[in-house]
């Protein structure tokens, strides 16, 4: 593009002289494209046309001879269809049209590089680039949107750089071959992605242009990983409360204004110093991260995908780099220029200047001034001509005739020569080549694995680093799939050693988030639950070495909060677990939501059980028309005094503060009943705290077992991995095979052994037919008898062995151990089962034997080979 820019500067003076000739040629070329130069008597003479044809025939299109992305020797072309190895007449015609179009372009723009029109395919056959696109809608819902399609292509293929970074490749392989070998250059990537996007309904185009060094080499070390970008938090502005007319004035500020000003100046100096240090640090980092100058900047050939707005509710035009699967604005500085672009219907050349990269380009493909198209049958509407452009056409009849000529000269794009693009479910699931892919970002590394490739279900890992050299790890994020424990994400902070596990719904304990530093009990941890999956409505549990806090929601008793304080447990001589030696509880605080069914002065908002001090404190909800709430405090005393007398409730055992003492005067009996109820509630709360501790121990034990086993779930539809489904399928196949053998056995020739005794080809006499029939029936009868005798012999053998075993038991019954008696009973049970089966088989054989004999006799009478028998009974 720099060469073009210099050329434009040199020809600024000559442009004015050639402007008229260029405009005249443009109008002529619109009517002659793309096959031949159309004569226009009003603008050009016959001599000019002959001179132009002579010059065009002298121009030769150079063909690059560099090696393809992956050599032809590695591709098996023997199984490829005929369309890969030959061209149809319409494709040959299209190649001629493309050659003619390229000659015209080279004549008009001799300073620009040759067009990328018909590279060779894997069979060394030239194919037009538009026919290499095969629009395909994949049968996977995940590949219906552009972002998922781009990410799949980026993950599935391995990048191979262009042999010559300054020229397009000489080979462009089909998408089926690229998918089969899972590698290709930028043009192969873009062709596959564009085919998928067009099949999904997007207005997508392959672009041949120029990119930056990082873009061409798929270098993301200066790019921020998208997974590390945190979404912007929307800050809600607090509405200013208008001051009321009768508000209390704030007290007068007696602080020194001079001191305040001095303090403000000091803080401003400190902030300015911090900003200066931060700015210097940022400049140092930017200098370290700054890319080295590229000697080939602006000349590196690259291919990407352009998606125009309109279809699939795309709001604006954007680029997609098929190497990374990321989307970019058309103003992005990575894209330095565009030579041409194409889809499955047409081919366009960019006639706009790219001195400012792609920032000033207008992607109106219907504008023939900015985008020169090759075929007339384009679906892009042309812009209307202005009065100046339309001044040369005055006659309406000439316009109609020209329109008819354009219709006659239009040429439709042939169908794609590429086979239907297919991705097997196994390949779609494996995704990455060999099931693994590593991408290096700026201060981050992203690793991807195929499902079920790792035994622990790990499918992705993001490691973020503190420095650009990626030596000091800050944090690690691991994503999992198909885990039985429903683990979805594990976040490890190496700085604080904090681990956070995220779970999907379905865990036995309804875990949602588990934050911890150690799996040892009675350590700092936070456990969040799916409250709808729990009966008690527990949302979150926070635990430290001396406290435990629980948050609830949706409980019938309106409990919302419980906080328990512990003191160090008393050490015992013998080793004891946390279950047998729980931590002593010092204080339990419980809070409740408002119960609308009760009056506020009777609805408890908070109650505190001070177990060490034997006190219970109550605070009730505040009424809407009050500014304070009622309170009560009960003093727990022993039920008997030192003399053994029972203590009765006294007024000093309940200290209360009533907001409206005249409205609600509680008697001593009510206070006594309330205290008895609170004692029961205290006992229940202590028990629930103890159960919570046991549940934490159980969760920790279960998590350790799950991390050690890390079992994976397998769908019942996954017949390759599901052992039960596999065994069931093999059993069904075995049954079908046995049924097939049984059918084959029934179709065996029952006369073959007896006909073999006679000379071949000789017609049977009546005597021979009768003899064969008698011998066959006699043999079948003997086989039935032998089978009955065999079953009878087995029946008698089993009966005798059972009798011997019973006789042995009678003789040794006294000295037998319980194990021997169990073995004897087991043997008798199995023996009786075998005897019953043999008896049933014998009875069934006796019932079916006469029927089988008669059926065989009837078949013999109807057999055409024993025709003499039919004459006898006719």
Secondary structure, 3 states (H helix, E strand, C coil): CHHHHHHHHHCHHHHHHHHHHHHHHHHHHHHHCCCCCCCCCCCCCHHHHHHHHHHHHHCCCCCCCCCCCCCHHHCCCCCCCHHHHCCCHHHHHHHHHHHHHHHHHHHHCCCCCCCCCCCECCCCCECCHHHHCCCCCCCCHHHCCHHHHHHHHHHHCEECCCCCCCCCCCECCCHHHHHHHCEECHHHHHHHHHHHHHHCCCEEEEEEEEECHHHHCCCCCCCCCHHHCCCCCCCCCCCCCCCCCCCCCCCCCCCCHHHHHHHHHHHHHHHHHHHHHHHHHHHHHHHHHCCCCCCCCCCCEEEEEEEECCHHHCCCCEEEECCCCEEEECCCCCEEEEEEEECCCCEEEECCCCCCCCCCCCCCCCCCCCEEECCCCCCCCCCCCCCCCCCCCCCHHHHHHHHHHHHHHCCCCCCCCCCCCCCCHHHHHHCCHHHEEEEEECCEEEEEECCCCCCCCEEEEEEEECCCCCCCEEEEEEEECCECCCEEEEEEECCCCEEEEEECCCCCCCEEEEEECCCCCCCCEEEEECHHHCCCCEEEEEECCCEEEEEECCCCCCEEEEEEEEECCCCCCCCCCCCCCCCEEEEEEEEECCCCCCCCCCCEEEEEEECCCCEEEEEECCCCCCCCCCEEEEECCCCECCCCCECCCCHHHEEEECCCCCCCCCCHHHHHHHHHHHHHHHHHHHHHHHHHHHHHHHHHHHHHHHHHHCCECCCCCCCCCCHHHHHHHHHHHHHHHHHHHHHHHHCCCCCHHHHCCCCCCCCCCHHHHHHHHHHHHHHHHHHHHHHHHHHHHHHHHHHHHHHHHHHHHHHCCCCCCHHHHHHHHHHHHHHHHHHHHHHHHHHHHHHHHHHHHHHHHHHHHHCHHHHHHHHHCC
